[in-house]
Amino acid sequence: MMHIDARERNFIIGTTILLLIFGAAVLVSSFAFGFQVPAPIERIDPKIVATPGSYPQYHWSDPVDERLREIAPNKYEVYILAQAWNYQPSQIRVPVGSTVTFYLTSKDVQHGFRLDGTNINMMVLPGEIGRLTATFDEAGTFNFVCNEYCGVGHHTMFGQLIVEP
């Protein structure tokens, strides 16, 4: 049998207990705050994503002002295309009480999408479609920004979700 010094054994036990506590905190907070894990729902060709007719079930080739779609009363889908250094559309308007599902992809490089005041935060990768949903019960302006460095114009990549009364 191998001998372990008492201080080393106590250190291993303490570290294991801390890891279990931290793991439990992550699990509890994820359920308490409704965290969603953005997993890709489909893979696509980023070179033709905005080409008319290439992906008709998604609406990235539609005119920018038609990419917000009401699919049921107070239920919306928005198709946001990220590309150097803007989002299309960059301004979205919905009424209070709306549930919005965001579909995002990129034409060029890796981008980020963080919607202030919500738990929406995801990487936007070329060739992958990311999807997250949020409900907006209060009027206000929610800014979204690219939080992954995407080149020299990165600081100009932002937009707004306006929740109207």
Contacts in CASP RR format, 6 or more apart in sequence:
PFRMAT RR
TARGET T0000
AUTHOR 0000-0000-0000
METHOD contacts of the structure
MODEL  1
MMHIDARERNFIIGTTILLLIFGAAVLVSSFAFGFQVPAPIERIDPKIVA
TPGSYPQYHWSDPVDERLREIAPNKYEVYILAQAWNYQPSQIRVPVGSTV
TFYLTSKDVQHGFRLDGTNINMMVLPGEIGRLTATFDEAGTFNFVCNEYC
GVGHHTMFGQLIVEP
4 12 0 8 1.000
29 35 0 8 1.000
33 119 0 8 1.000
34 119 0 8 1.000
35 119 0 8 1.000
36 119 0 8 1.000
36 132 0 8 1.000
36 133 0 8 1.000
38 121 0 8 1.000
38 122 0 8 1.000
38 123 0 8 1.000
38 130 0 8 1.000
38 131 0 8 1.000
38 132 0 8 1.000
39 130 0 8 1.000
40 125 0 8 1.000
40 128 0 8 1.000
40 129 0 8 1.000
40 130 0 8 1.000
41 129 0 8 1.000
41 130 0 8 1.000
41 131 0 8 1.000
42 128 0 8 1.000
42 129 0 8 1.000
43 127 0 8 1.000
43 128 0 8 1.000
43 129 0 8 1.000
44 55 0 8 1.000
44 58 0 8 1.000
44 105 0 8 1.000
44 127 0 8 1.000
44 128 0 8 1.000
44 129 0 8 1.000
45 54 0 8 1.000
45 127 0 8 1.000
46 105 0 8 1.000
46 106 0 8 1.000
46 107 0 8 1.000
46 108 0 8 1.000
46 126 0 8 1.000
46 127 0 8 1.000
47 107 0 8 1.000
48 54 0 8 1.000
49 55 0 8 1.000
49 58 0 8 1.000
49 60 0 8 1.000
49 61 0 8 1.000
49 81 0 8 1.000
49 105 0 8 1.000
49 107 0 8 1.000
49 127 0 8 1.000
50 60 0 8 1.000
50 61 0 8 1.000
50 81 0 8 1.000
50 107 0 8 1.000
51 61 0 8 1.000
52 61 0 8 1.000
53 61 0 8 1.000
54 61 0 8 1.000
55 61 0 8 1.000
58 79 0 8 1.000
58 103 0 8 1.000
58 105 0 8 1.000
58 129 0 8 1.000
59 66 0 8 1.000
59 67 0 8 1.000
59 69 0 8 1.000
59 79 0 8 1.000
60 67 0 8 1.000
60 79 0 8 1.000
60 81 0 8 1.000
60 105 0 8 1.000
62 79 0 8 1.000
64 88 0 8 1.000
64 89 0 8 1.000
65 89 0 8 1.000
67 78 0 8 1.000
67 79 0 8 1.000
67 80 0 8 1.000
67 81 0 8 1.000
67 88 0 8 1.000
67 89 0 8 1.000
68 76 0 8 1.000
68 77 0 8 1.000
68 78 0 8 1.000
68 89 0 8 1.000
68 92 0 8 1.000
68 93 0 8 1.000
68 94 0 8 1.000
69 76 0 8 1.000
69 77 0 8 1.000
69 78 0 8 1.000
69 79 0 8 1.000
70 76 0 8 1.000
71 77 0 8 1.000
74 95 0 8 1.000
74 97 0 8 1.000
74 98 0 8 1.000
74 99 0 8 1.000
75 98 0 8 1.000
75 99 0 8 1.000
75 101 0 8 1.000
76 94 0 8 1.000
76 98 0 8 1.000
76 99 0 8 1.000
76 100 0 8 1.000
76 101 0 8 1.000
77 100 0 8 1.000
77 101 0 8 1.000
77 103 0 8 1.000
78 89 0 8 1.000
78 92 0 8 1.000
78 100 0 8 1.000
78 101 0 8 1.000
78 102 0 8 1.000
78 103 0 8 1.000
79 103 0 8 1.000
80 87 0 8 1.000
80 88 0 8 1.000
80 89 0 8 1.000
80 102 0 8 1.000
80 103 0 8 1.000
80 104 0 8 1.000
80 113 0 8 1.000
81 87 0 8 1.000
81 88 0 8 1.000
81 104 0 8 1.000
81 105 0 8 1.000
81 106 0 8 1.000
81 107 0 8 1.000
82 104 0 8 1.000
82 105 0 8 1.000
82 106 0 8 1.000
82 107 0 8 1.000
82 111 0 8 1.000
82 112 0 8 1.000
82 113 0 8 1.000
82 124 0 8 1.000
82 146 0 8 1.000
82 157 0 8 1.000
83 106 0 8 1.000
83 107 0 8 1.000
83 108 0 8 1.000
84 108 0 8 1.000
84 109 0 8 1.000
84 150 0 8 1.000
84 151 0 8 1.000
84 153 0 8 1.000
85 146 0 8 1.000
85 150 0 8 1.000
85 151 0 8 1.000
85 153 0 8 1.000
85 154 0 8 1.000
85 156 0 8 1.000
85 157 0 8 1.000
86 156 0 8 1.000
86 157 0 8 1.000
87 113 0 8 1.000
87 144 0 8 1.000
87 146 0 8 1.000
87 157 0 8 1.000
87 158 0 8 1.000
87 159 0 8 1.000
90 158 0 8 1.000
90 159 0 8 1.000
90 160 0 8 1.000
91 159 0 8 1.000
91 160 0 8 1.000
91 162 0 8 1.000
92 100 0 8 1.000
92 160 0 8 1.000
92 161 0 8 1.000
92 162 0 8 1.000
93 161 0 8 1.000
93 162 0 8 1.000
93 164 0 8 1.000
94 100 0 8 1.000
94 136 0 8 1.000
94 161 0 8 1.000
94 162 0 8 1.000
94 163 0 8 1.000
94 164 0 8 1.000
95 163 0 8 1.000
95 164 0 8 1.000
95 165 0 8 1.000
96 136 0 8 1.000
96 137 0 8 1.000
96 138 0 8 1.000
96 139 0 8 1.000
96 163 0 8 1.000
96 164 0 8 1.000
96 165 0 8 1.000
97 135 0 8 1.000
97 136 0 8 1.000
97 137 0 8 1.000
97 163 0 8 1.000
98 135 0 8 1.000
98 136 0 8 1.000
98 163 0 8 1.000
99 133 0 8 1.000
99 134 0 8 1.000
99 135 0 8 1.000
99 136 0 8 1.000
100 133 0 8 1.000
100 134 0 8 1.000
100 135 0 8 1.000
100 136 0 8 1.000
100 161 0 8 1.000
101 131 0 8 1.000
101 132 0 8 1.000
101 133 0 8 1.000
102 113 0 8 1.000
102 115 0 8 1.000
102 120 0 8 1.000
102 130 0 8 1.000
102 131 0 8 1.000
102 132 0 8 1.000
102 133 0 8 1.000
102 134 0 8 1.000
103 129 0 8 1.000
103 130 0 8 1.000
103 131 0 8 1.000
104 113 0 8 1.000
104 122 0 8 1.000
104 124 0 8 1.000
104 129 0 8 1.000
104 130 0 8 1.000
104 131 0 8 1.000
105 124 0 8 1.000
105 125 0 8 1.000
105 126 0 8 1.000
105 127 0 8 1.000
105 128 0 8 1.000
105 129 0 8 1.000
105 130 0 8 1.000
106 124 0 8 1.000
106 125 0 8 1.000
106 126 0 8 1.000
106 127 0 8 1.000
107 126 0 8 1.000
108 126 0 8 1.000
109 126 0 8 1.000
109 150 0 8 1.000
109 151 0 8 1.000
110 123 0 8 1.000
110 124 0 8 1.000
110 125 0 8 1.000
110 126 0 8 1.000
110 148 0 8 1.000
110 150 0 8 1.000
111 123 0 8 1.000
111 124 0 8 1.000
111 146 0 8 1.000
111 148 0 8 1.000
111 150 0 8 1.000
111 157 0 8 1.000
112 122 0 8 1.000
112 123 0 8 1.000
112 124 0 8 1.000
112 146 0 8 1.000
112 147 0 8 1.000
112 148 0 8 1.000
112 150 0 8 1.000
113 120 0 8 1.000
113 121 0 8 1.000
113 122 0 8 1.000
113 123 0 8 1.000
113 124 0 8 1.000
113 144 0 8 1.000
113 145 0 8 1.000
113 146 0 8 1.000
113 147 0 8 1.000
114 120 0 8 1.000
114 121 0 8 1.000
114 144 0 8 1.000
114 145 0 8 1.000
114 147 0 8 1.000
115 121 0 8 1.000
115 134 0 8 1.000
115 142 0 8 1.000
115 143 0 8 1.000
115 144 0 8 1.000
115 161 0 8 1.000
116 142 0 8 1.000
116 143 0 8 1.000
116 144 0 8 1.000
116 145 0 8 1.000
117 142 0 8 1.000
118 134 0 8 1.000
118 142 0 8 1.000
119 134 0 8 1.000
120 132 0 8 1.000
120 134 0 8 1.000
120 144 0 8 1.000
121 147 0 8 1.000
122 130 0 8 1.000
122 132 0 8 1.000
123 148 0 8 1.000
124 130 0 8 1.000
124 148 0 8 1.000
136 142 0 8 1.000
136 161 0 8 1.000
136 163 0 8 1.000
138 163 0 8 1.000
139 163 0 8 1.000
139 164 0 8 1.000
139 165 0 8 1.000
140 162 0 8 1.000
140 163 0 8 1.000
141 160 0 8 1.000
141 161 0 8 1.000
141 162 0 8 1.000
141 163 0 8 1.000
142 160 0 8 1.000
142 161 0 8 1.000
142 162 0 8 1.000
142 163 0 8 1.000
143 158 0 8 1.000
143 159 0 8 1.000
143 160 0 8 1.000
143 161 0 8 1.000
144 158 0 8 1.000
144 159 0 8 1.000
144 160 0 8 1.000
144 161 0 8 1.000
145 157 0 8 1.000
145 158 0 8 1.000
145 159 0 8 1.000
146 154 0 8 1.000
146 157 0 8 1.000
146 158 0 8 1.000
150 157 0 8 1.000
END
